[in-house]
Amino acid sequence: MKYSIGEFAQILGVTVDTLRLYEKLGIISPIKDSKNNYRVFNDLDARNLLLSRWYRSMQIPLQEVAILTKSASLDDIAHKINEIQVNLEDEIKKSTMLLNKIKEIKDEIMGIEASQGRCEKKRMPGIYRLKQTNQNILIDDDFLRGMSNIWMNILPYSFYSFRIERNELLSGEDCFEYSWGLAIFEDEIQNFDLEIDENVEYLSPKNCITSVIAHPYDENIMRDSLKFMLDHIKEHNYSITGDIIGRILLKEKINGVNITYLEVNIPI
């Protein structure tokens, strides 16, 4: 059978513009009627078009589909299918990782209210960290300029952390000296190609007293904010064995005031 371009498009459920594109790529090769110069399509064009749509359904780019349809060998086709399989497996792995991380973040958010003001003991994994500020002032450093962008690109697996050194905590001062910086847990870093050298801090796994505090977004971290945790440590005769490590969980606006929820981990 022979079909006009309109008939052919309607029968196969595609647009006329699609047929013209596929003709331009050589996927279909209609002949032109010598009398009126109209394109005439046949059943072979239908098979080529359907085969090309089959390739496209596997997310193969149209330019490559044209080659597969017109002149590819079995080895060429098998190689391309394998390439698509590998790419899909990589995408599924990344999507599964992200889904699991999102579930973890959702659980943390849902648990914020219950965790506020309540101390618990837990094992913190090792942490790799970039020190990016002194207090709230950014450090201007060539290394940090390059690394910050790389670590930002692995969000939400990286997170914004603060560090209060043990000596600062034991000093008795009301206002702490501390630093902010992007960090990532040791058990997650293996999933990313990150450069780890002497410029990256490493904090080994530790047993910690952990809690969540609600802190004004634009204020420095004060001793009073952590008093209930320090009282808990004293009450249970624990010793503070390392630097406090915390992280931002969320920011919320309450009655016009920005509040940050911080997870605080005090090594014991």
C-alpha positions as CSV (number, residue, x, y, z in Angstrom):
1,M,0.0,0.0,0.0
2,K,1.0,3.6,-0.6
3,Y,0.0,6.5,1.6
4,S,0.1,10.3,1.5
5,I,2.0,12.0,4.3
6,G,-1.3,12.9,6.1
7,E,-2.7,9.4,5.9
8,F,0.6,7.8,7.0
9,A,0.9,10.2,10.0
10,Q,-2.7,9.5,11.0
11,I,-2.4,5.7,10.7
12,L,0.8,5.6,12.8
13,G,-0.2,8.2,15.3
14,V,2.6,10.7,14.7
15,T,2.7,14.2,13.4
16,V,3.6,15.3,9.9
17,D,6.5,17.3,11.4
18,T,7.8,14.1,12.9
19,L,7.7,12.3,9.6
20,R,9.6,15.2,8.0
21,L,12.3,15.0,10.7
22,Y,12.6,11.2,10.3
23,E,12.9,11.6,6.6
24,K,15.6,14.3,7.0
25,L,17.6,11.8,9.2
26,G,17.1,9.1,6.6
27,I,15.1,6.8,8.9
28,I,12.3,6.7,6.4
29,S,12.7,7.3,2.6
30,P,9.4,8.1,0.9
31,I,9.3,8.4,-2.8
32,K,8.0,11.4,-4.6
33,D,5.1,11.1,-7.0
34,S,6.4,12.1,-10.5
35,K,3.1,13.7,-11.3
36,N,2.6,16.0,-8.4
37,N,5.8,15.7,-6.4
38,Y,3.9,14.6,-3.3
39,R,5.6,12.2,-0.8
40,V,4.4,8.7,-0.9
41,F,5.0,6.3,2.0
42,N,4.8,2.5,2.1
43,D,4.8,-0.4,4.6
44,L,8.6,-0.5,4.7
45,D,8.6,3.1,5.9
46,A,6.1,2.1,8.6
47,R,8.4,-0.7,9.8
48,N,11.5,1.6,9.9
49,L,9.5,4.3,11.8
50,L,8.2,1.8,14.3
51,L,11.7,0.3,14.8
52,S,13.1,3.7,15.3
53,R,10.4,4.5,17.9
54,W,11.4,1.2,19.6
55,Y,15.0,2.4,19.9
56,R,13.8,5.8,21.1
57,S,11.7,4.1,23.9
58,M,15.0,3.0,25.4
59,Q,16.2,6.6,25.6
60,I,18.6,6.4,22.7
61,P,19.2,9.8,21.1
62,L,17.5,10.3,17.8
63,Q,20.7,10.9,15.9
64,E,22.0,7.5,17.1
65,V,18.6,5.9,16.4
66,A,19.0,6.9,12.7
67,I,22.3,5.1,12.5
68,L,21.0,2.0,14.2
69,T,18.0,1.9,11.9
70,K,19.9,2.5,8.7
71,S,23.3,0.8,8.9
72,A,24.1,-0.7,12.3
73,S,25.5,-4.3,12.7
74,L,24.4,-6.7,15.4
75,D,27.5,-5.8,17.3
76,D,26.8,-2.1,17.0
77,I,23.2,-2.6,18.3
78,A,24.3,-4.8,21.2
79,H,27.0,-2.3,22.2
80,K,24.5,0.6,22.2
81,I,22.0,-1.4,24.2
82,N,24.7,-2.3,26.8
83,E,25.7,1.3,27.0
84,I,22.1,2.3,27.7
85,Q,21.8,-0.5,30.3
86,V,24.9,0.8,32.2
87,N,23.7,4.4,32.1
88,L,20.3,3.3,33.5
89,E,21.8,1.3,36.2
90,D,23.9,4.3,37.2
91,E,20.8,6.5,37.2
92,I,18.9,4.0,39.3
93,K,21.7,3.8,41.8
94,K,21.8,7.6,42.1
95,S,18.1,7.9,42.4
96,T,17.9,5.1,45.0
97,M,20.6,6.9,47.0
98,L,18.8,10.2,46.8
99,L,15.5,8.5,47.8
100,N,17.0,6.9,50.8
101,K,18.6,10.3,51.8
102,I,15.3,12.1,51.4
103,K,13.6,9.5,53.7
104,E,16.4,10.1,56.2
105,I,16.0,13.9,56.1
106,K,12.2,13.6,56.4
107,D,12.6,11.4,59.5
108,E,15.0,13.9,61.0
109,I,12.5,16.8,60.3
110,M,9.6,14.8,61.7
111,G,11.6,14.1,64.9
112,I,12.8,17.7,65.6
113,E,10.1,18.6,68.1
114,A,10.5,15.4,70.0
115,S,14.3,15.8,70.1
116,Q,14.4,19.4,71.4
117,G,15.7,19.6,74.9
118,R,16.0,15.9,75.2
119,C,19.5,14.3,75.5
120,E,20.3,10.9,74.1
121,K,23.5,8.9,73.7
122,K,24.5,7.8,70.2
123,R,27.5,6.8,68.1
124,M,28.5,9.5,65.6
125,P,30.3,8.3,62.5
126,G,33.5,9.8,61.3
127,I,33.2,13.2,59.5
128,Y,35.2,14.9,56.8
129,R,34.9,18.6,56.9
130,L,35.9,21.9,55.3
131,K,36.5,24.8,57.7
132,Q,34.9,27.7,55.8
133,T,34.4,30.4,58.5
134,N,35.8,31.9,61.7
135,Q,32.6,32.5,63.6
136,N,30.3,33.9,60.9
137,I,33.0,35.4,58.7
138,L,34.0,33.5,55.6
139,I,37.6,32.5,55.1
140,D,39.0,33.8,51.8
141,D,41.3,31.0,50.6
142,D,42.2,29.7,47.2
143,F,41.8,26.1,48.2
144,L,38.3,26.7,49.7
145,R,37.1,28.5,46.6
146,G,37.6,25.4,44.5
147,M,36.6,22.8,47.1
148,S,33.4,24.6,48.3
149,N,31.9,24.3,44.8
150,I,32.7,20.6,44.6
151,W,31.2,19.9,48.1
152,M,28.1,22.0,47.3
153,N,27.5,19.8,44.3
154,I,27.1,16.7,46.5
155,L,24.3,18.2,48.5
156,P,22.1,16.8,50.2
157,Y,24.7,14.2,51.2
158,S,27.0,17.0,52.5
159,F,25.7,19.3,55.2
160,Y,26.5,22.6,56.9
161,S,28.2,21.9,60.2
162,F,29.7,23.9,63.1
163,R,32.6,23.0,65.4
164,I,33.2,24.2,68.9
165,E,36.6,23.1,70.2
166,R,36.7,21.3,73.5
167,N,39.0,23.9,75.1
168,E,36.5,26.6,74.2
169,L,33.7,24.6,75.8
170,L,35.7,24.2,79.0
171,S,36.8,27.8,79.1
172,G,33.7,29.0,80.9
173,E,33.1,31.8,78.4
174,D,29.5,32.6,77.6
175,C,30.0,33.2,73.9
176,F,31.8,30.5,72.0
177,E,34.4,30.7,69.3
178,Y,33.4,28.3,66.5
179,S,33.6,27.7,62.8
180,W,31.1,26.7,60.1
181,G,31.8,24.4,57.1
182,L,30.5,21.8,54.7
183,A,30.9,18.3,56.0
184,I,30.0,14.7,55.0
185,F,29.8,11.5,57.0
186,E,32.6,9.0,56.5
187,D,30.2,6.2,55.6
188,E,28.9,8.3,52.7
189,I,32.1,9.7,51.2
190,Q,32.9,6.5,49.4
191,N,30.0,7.3,47.0
192,F,31.8,10.5,45.7
193,D,35.1,11.4,44.1
194,L,36.3,13.9,46.6
195,E,39.9,15.0,47.1
196,I,40.9,14.5,50.7
197,D,44.1,16.0,51.8
198,E,45.6,18.0,54.8
199,N,43.2,20.9,54.1
200,V,40.2,18.6,55.0
201,E,39.5,18.1,58.7
202,Y,38.8,14.5,59.8
203,L,36.8,13.9,63.0
204,S,36.9,10.3,64.1
205,P,33.8,8.3,65.2
206,K,32.8,9.1,68.8
207,N,30.1,8.4,71.4
208,C,28.1,11.6,71.9
209,I,25.4,13.2,73.9
210,T,23.0,14.5,71.2
211,S,20.1,16.9,71.2
212,V,18.4,19.5,69.0
213,I,18.2,23.1,69.9
214,A,16.1,25.9,68.4
215,H,18.5,28.9,67.9
216,P,17.9,32.4,66.6
217,Y,19.2,32.4,63.0
218,D,21.4,35.5,63.2
219,E,22.8,35.1,66.7
220,N,26.0,33.5,67.9
221,I,25.9,30.2,69.7
222,M,26.0,30.8,73.5
223,R,26.7,28.6,76.5
224,D,23.1,29.0,77.7
225,S,21.9,27.2,74.6
226,L,23.8,24.1,75.6
227,K,23.3,24.3,79.4
228,F,20.8,21.5,79.6
229,M,23.2,19.2,77.7
230,L,26.2,20.2,79.9
231,D,24.0,19.6,83.0
232,H,23.0,16.1,81.7
233,I,26.7,15.2,81.1
234,K,27.6,16.4,84.7
235,E,24.6,14.5,86.2
236,H,25.7,11.2,84.6
237,N,29.4,11.7,85.4
238,Y,30.5,11.8,81.8
239,S,33.7,13.5,80.7
240,I,33.8,15.7,77.5
241,T,36.4,14.1,75.3
242,G,36.4,16.1,72.1
243,D,35.1,19.0,70.1
244,I,31.4,19.7,69.7
245,I,30.1,19.0,66.2
246,G,26.7,20.2,65.1
247,R,24.8,20.7,61.9
248,I,21.9,22.7,60.6
249,L,18.7,20.6,60.2
250,L,16.2,23.2,59.2
251,K,15.3,26.9,59.3
252,E,11.8,28.0,60.2
253,K,10.1,31.4,60.6
254,I,8.1,31.7,63.8
255,N,6.2,35.0,64.5
256,G,8.5,36.8,62.1
257,V,11.7,35.5,63.6
258,N,14.0,33.1,61.8
259,I,14.8,30.0,63.9
260,T,17.5,27.5,63.1
261,Y,17.2,23.9,64.4
262,L,20.7,22.7,65.2
263,E,21.7,19.1,66.0
264,V,24.4,19.3,68.7
265,N,26.8,16.4,69.4
266,I,29.1,16.5,72.5
267,P,31.7,13.7,72.6
268,I,31.9,11.9,75.9
